[in-house]
Amino acid sequence: MAESVNEAELGRSKQSATPREHLQHLLNLGWEVNSPLIQKYVVGNSLQKELDDWLKSAGQ
């Protein structure tokens, strides 16, 4: 018998975020821009322009 998943217990927002919003969230949390996971996410979601814009706005 499968148990139902309670989203509140997962600690996830019930609102969906776009890949761009998720990238900004991760960067604002302090993830390093050159982190392999961030780089893979940027390439996989075609977010290089968004990353460049974030770097400009952050003064980096």
Secondary structure, 3 states (H helix, E strand, C coil): CCCCCCHHHHCCCCCCCCHHHHHHHHHHHCCCCCCHHHHHHHHHCCCHHHHHHHHHHCCC
